[in-house]
Amino acid sequence: MAFGSFDSKNASAPMAEINMVPLIDVMLVLLVIFIVTAPLMTNAVKIDLPKVTSQPNDLKPEKIEFAIDKAGTMFWNGEIVDRATAQQRFASEGHRLPQPEIHIRADQDVAYKFVAEAMADASKAGLSKIGFVSQPEDN
């Protein structure tokens, strides 16, 4: 910007021009920077997304009632079984899809050993949905 001139008539008035050249230079430098860096920021990761269907999944897993009384007797859906039979049934149920839920009902006075053995047998067979069924206390 020029603030003065050699002309004595217009010596008191400054020039009112904006020099656009530096602004254009800065804009061109920024444009080049963005053009160079834009392709570097498009790193895509290839993933296999699951296929979507509009059909609802209403597969509810079967539940197995596994009970242990105070003497250590085991019941599979009301049928008396020994530990070897229970292990075989856990193994066969572990391969099903969807996996059934195991609901363990243990007597209040049963030794923890029997409950722990049943849970260990179920987890060895690959069953992961194990729950305990209890009775609420009467107040």
C-alpha positions in Angstrom: 0.0 0.0 0.0 1.3 3.4 -0.8 0.6 6.2 1.6 2.1 9.0 -0.4 2.8 10.2 -3.9 5.0 12.7 -5.7 1.9 14.5 -6.9 1.3 17.5 -4.8 -2.5 17.7 -5.6 -3.3 14.2 -4.1 -0.5 14.2 -1.5 -2.9 14.4 1.5 -5.1 11.4 0.5 -3.7 7.8 1.0 -4.3 5.2 -1.6 -7.3 3.0 -0.8 -6.4 -0.2 -2.6 -6.1 -3.7 -1.3 -3.2 -5.7 -2.6 -4.7 -9.1 -3.5 -1.5 -10.8 -4.6 -0.4 -12.0 -1.1 -3.9 -13.3 -0.4 -4.0 -15.2 -3.7 -0.5 -16.7 -3.0 -1.6 -18.0 0.4 -4.8 -19.5 -1.0 -2.8 -21.3 -3.8 -0.3 -22.7 -1.2 -3.2 -24.0 0.9 -4.9 -25.5 -2.1 -1.7 -27.3 -3.1 -1.3 -28.6 0.5 -4.9 -30.0 0.5 -4.5 -31.5 -2.9 -1.3 -33.3 -1.8 -2.6 -34.5 1.6 -6.2 -35.5 0.6 -5.2 -38.8 -1.0 -3.0 -39.8 2.0 -6.0 -39.6 4.3 -8.2 -42.1 2.4 -6.7 -45.3 4.0 -9.5 -47.8 3.9 -9.6 -51.0 5.9 -11.2 -53.9 4.1 -13.8 -55.7 6.3 -16.4 -58.3 5.6 -19.7 -57.0 7.0 -22.5 -59.4 7.8 -25.3 -59.8 5.4 -28.6 -58.2 6.5 -31.9 -59.8 6.2 -35.3 -58.5 7.0 -36.5 -61.7 8.6 -36.7 -61.4 12.4 -34.6 -63.9 14.4 -37.0 -65.6 16.8 -34.8 -68.5 17.8 -35.2 -68.8 21.5 -32.8 -71.2 23.1 -34.2 -74.3 24.8 -33.8 -74.4 28.6 -32.7 -77.4 30.5 -33.7 -77.8 34.1 -30.9 -79.4 36.0 -31.6 -80.1 39.6 -29.6 -81.5 42.5 -31.2 -82.6 45.7 -29.6 -82.6 49.2 -28.4 -86.2 48.7 -26.5 -85.2 45.5 -28.9 -86.9 43.1 -29.0 -85.2 39.8 -32.2 -84.6 37.7 -32.2 -83.7 34.0 -35.6 -82.1 33.2 -37.1 -84.2 36.0 -35.3 -87.5 35.0 -32.8 -89.0 37.4 -29.3 -89.2 35.8 -25.8 -90.0 37.1 -22.8 -87.8 36.5 -21.5 -89.8 33.5 -24.9 -89.5 31.8 -25.1 -85.8 32.6 -21.6 -85.3 31.1 -22.7 -87.1 27.9 -25.9 -85.0 27.7 -23.9 -81.7 28.3 -21.5 -82.7 25.5 -24.4 -83.4 23.1 -26.1 -80.1 24.0 -22.9 -78.2 23.6 -22.8 -78.8 19.9 -26.4 -77.5 19.2 -27.1 -74.1 17.8 -28.5 -72.1 19.5 -27.0 -73.4 22.7 -29.6 -74.2 25.4 -29.7 -72.4 28.7 -28.9 -74.5 31.7 -31.0 -73.7 34.8 -29.4 -75.2 37.9 -31.7 -75.8 40.9 -29.7 -76.9 43.9 -31.1 -77.8 47.3 -30.3 -75.5 50.1 -28.5 -78.2 52.0 -26.6 -79.8 49.1 -22.8 -79.9 49.2 -21.2 -77.3 47.0 -19.0 -80.0 45.5 -22.0 -81.4 43.4 -22.9 -77.9 42.1 -19.3 -77.2 41.2 -19.0 -80.5 39.4 -22.1 -79.9 37.4 -21.0 -76.4 36.4 -17.5 -77.7 35.4 -19.1 -80.5 33.3 -21.3 -78.0 31.5 -18.5 -75.5 30.8 -16.2 -78.4 29.6 -18.9 -79.3 27.1 -18.9 -75.7 25.8 -22.1 -74.5 27.4 -21.8 -70.9 28.5 -25.4 -69.9 29.4 -25.7 -71.3 33.0 -28.0 -69.8 35.5 -29.2 -70.5 39.0 -32.8 -70.8 40.1 -33.7 -69.9 43.6 -36.8 -69.4 45.7 -37.5 -66.1 47.3 -37.5 -66.0 51.1 -40.9 -65.6 52.8 -41.0 -62.6 55.1 
